[in-house]
Amino acid sequence: RKYIGTQAGLTKAGRSYLDMAVQNRNKHYLRVDRLMGFHKMEVVVAKPRFSPIDLDVYIRQKADEFHLMAKKKDITLSVELPSRTIFAEADFDKLNHILDNLISNAIKYTPRGGKVTIRLQLTGKKIIFEVEDNGIGINRKEHKMILTDFYRSKNAVSSGEGGSGIGLSIARRLAARMKGRLTFESEENRDSILRLSI
């Protein structure tokens, strides 16, 4: 067994092993991210399967799923629901993929102590899901690119958070497959709202 030193004072061999471990970890994360991307693409091309969903219950359950992720950053995760229960025919898998991406991004790019709100609204015959945060936001100059493949905004990259840049573009395609639309409102270093209308 070869001595590589303590964390405070690694030997040359120790630093080499540590660098190799970090590189292998990064490669592993990249492979996992790509595999998740391929799985999401399979959901995109799959024929929509609509089933009845109690959206009030669904949104509360979705918030519960992300409670721990938000708690680790001291982020307040809240839910806003309409006064009456909304039932809808929707593709559960596609809806899940979209909201998972929107909520996880909101928490990921919101600073410690911030807030994220998941909102459900009914406007006419349109059902609207909103995920609002007070995170890093998106520069107006990058708005046209943000829903395209493999694009990450400059402040997302500089935040140090990992990402492949395909999550929102896949979410946009999933929304279209459900005859819906994904839009957003955002400014750099100000509140952002990602909105799914179906």
C-alpha positions in Angstrom: 0.0 0.0 0.0 1.4 3.4 -1.0 1.3 6.4 1.3 -0.2 9.4 -0.4 -0.2 11.9 2.5 -2.9 13.8 4.4 -5.4 16.2 2.7 -3.4 19.2 4.0 -0.1 17.9 2.6 -0.3 15.4 -0.2 2.8 13.9 -1.7 3.4 14.2 -5.4 1.9 10.7 -5.9 -1.0 11.6 -3.7 -1.9 14.7 -5.8 -1.6 12.6 -8.9 -4.0 10.0 -7.5 -6.4 12.7 -6.4 -6.4 14.4 -9.8 -7.1 11.1 -11.4 -10.0 10.4 -9.1 -11.5 13.8 -9.8 -11.2 13.3 -13.6 -12.8 9.9 -13.3 -15.6 11.3 -11.2 -16.3 14.0 -13.8 -16.3 11.5 -16.6 -18.7 9.3 -14.7 -21.0 12.3 -14.0 -20.9 13.1 -17.7 -21.8 9.6 -18.7 -24.7 9.5 -16.3 -25.9 12.9 -17.5 -25.8 11.7 -21.1 -27.7 8.5 -20.3 -30.4 10.5 -18.5 -30.6 12.7 -21.6 -31.1 9.7 -23.8 -33.8 8.4 -21.5 -35.6 11.8 -21.7 -35.3 11.7 -25.5 -37.1 8.3 -25.5 -39.9 10.0 -23.5 -40.0 12.8 -26.1 -40.6 10.4 -29.1 -43.0 8.1 -27.2 -46.6 8.4 -28.2 -48.5 10.5 -25.6 -50.5 8.5 -23.1 -53.2 10.6 -21.5 -54.8 9.7 -18.2 -56.8 11.6 -15.6 -54.8 13.4 -12.9 -55.8 15.3 -9.8 -53.4 18.2 -10.3 -53.7 19.6 -6.8 -52.6 16.3 -5.3 -49.9 15.9 -8.0 -48.4 19.3 -7.3 -48.3 18.7 -3.5 -46.6 15.4 -4.1 -44.1 17.0 -6.5 -43.2 19.6 -3.8 -42.7 16.8 -1.3 -40.3 15.1 -3.7 -38.1 18.2 -3.8 -38.4 19.1 -0.1 -35.1 17.6 0.9 -33.2 19.2 -2.0 -34.5 22.6 -1.0 -34.0 22.1 2.7 -30.3 21.4 2.1 -29.9 24.9 0.7 -32.3 26.5 3.2 -34.6 27.4 0.3 -38.3 27.9 1.1 -40.3 25.7 -1.3 -43.9 26.7 -1.4 -47.0 25.7 -3.4 -49.8 28.0 -4.7 -53.0 26.3 -5.8 -56.4 27.6 -7.1 -59.4 27.6 -4.8 -61.0 24.7 -6.7 -59.5 21.3 -7.5 -58.4 20.8 -11.1 -58.6 17.4 -12.8 -57.0 17.0 -16.2 -56.2 14.5 -18.9 -52.4 14.6 -19.2 -49.4 12.4 -20.1 -48.0 11.7 -16.6 -44.5 10.8 -17.7 -44.0 13.8 -19.9 -45.5 16.2 -17.3 -43.2 14.6 -14.7 -40.1 15.1 -16.8 -40.9 18.7 -17.5 -41.7 19.7 -13.9 -38.8 17.7 -12.5 -36.5 19.8 -14.7 -38.0 23.1 -13.9 -38.1 22.6 -10.2 -34.6 21.1 -9.9 -33.2 23.9 -12.0 -34.9 26.5 -9.8 -33.5 25.0 -6.6 -30.1 24.5 -8.2 -29.6 28.0 -9.4 -31.2 29.8 -6.4 -28.8 30.9 -3.7 -28.9 29.6 -0.2 -31.8 31.1 1.8 -33.8 31.9 -1.4 -37.3 30.8 -2.3 -39.0 28.7 -5.0 -42.7 28.6 -5.7 -44.6 26.0 -7.6 -47.9 27.4 -8.9 -51.0 25.9 -10.6 -53.5 28.1 -12.4 -56.5 27.6 -14.6 -57.0 30.3 -17.3 -60.0 29.6 -19.5 -59.4 26.1 -20.8 -55.6 26.4 -20.3 -53.9 24.8 -17.4 -50.7 26.7 -16.4 -47.9 25.4 -14.2 -45.4 28.0 -13.0 -42.1 27.5 -11.2 -40.8 30.9 -9.9 -37.5 31.5 -8.1 -35.3 34.4 -7.0 -32.1 32.9 -8.3 -29.4 33.9 -10.7 -31.8 34.7 -13.6 -31.0 34.8 -17.3 -29.5 37.7 -19.3 -32.0 39.1 -21.9 -29.3 38.7 -24.6 -29.4 34.9 -24.0 -33.2 34.5 -24.1 -33.4 33.3 -27.7 -30.8 30.5 -27.0 -32.0 29.3 -23.6 -34.4 26.6 -24.9 -32.1 25.3 -27.6 -30.0 22.1 -27.4 -26.8 22.1 -25.2 -27.0 25.8 -24.4 -26.2 27.0 -20.9 -26.4 30.6 -19.9 -23.1 32.3 -18.8 -24.2 32.8 -15.2 -25.3 29.1 -15.0 -21.8 28.1 -16.1 -20.1 30.5 -13.8 -22.3 29.3 -10.9 -20.2 26.1 -10.7 -23.4 23.9 -10.9 -23.2 21.0 -13.3 -25.4 20.6 -16.3 -25.6 19.4 -19.9 -27.7 22.2 -21.4 -30.3 19.8 -22.8 -32.9 19.8 -20.0 -34.9 22.8 -21.0 -34.8 22.0 -24.8 -36.1 18.5 -24.0 -38.8 20.0 -21.7 -39.8 22.3 -24.6 -40.2 19.3 -26.9 -42.2 17.3 -24.3 -44.5 20.3 -23.9 -45.1 20.4 -27.7 -45.8 16.6 -27.7 -48.7 17.4 -25.2 -49.9 20.2 -27.5 -48.6 22.6 -24.9 -46.0 25.4 -24.7 -43.0 26.2 -22.5 -42.1 29.8 -22.0 -40.2 31.9 -19.4 -39.7 35.4 -18.0 -36.3 36.2 -16.5 -33.7 38.9 -16.0 -30.2 38.4 -14.8 -30.0 38.4 -10.9 -33.7 38.8 -10.6 -36.8 36.5 -10.3 -37.4 33.9 -13.0 -40.7 32.2 -14.0 -40.8 29.1 -16.1 -44.3 28.5 -17.4 -45.8 25.3 -18.9 -49.2 25.8 -20.6 -51.3 22.8 -21.7 
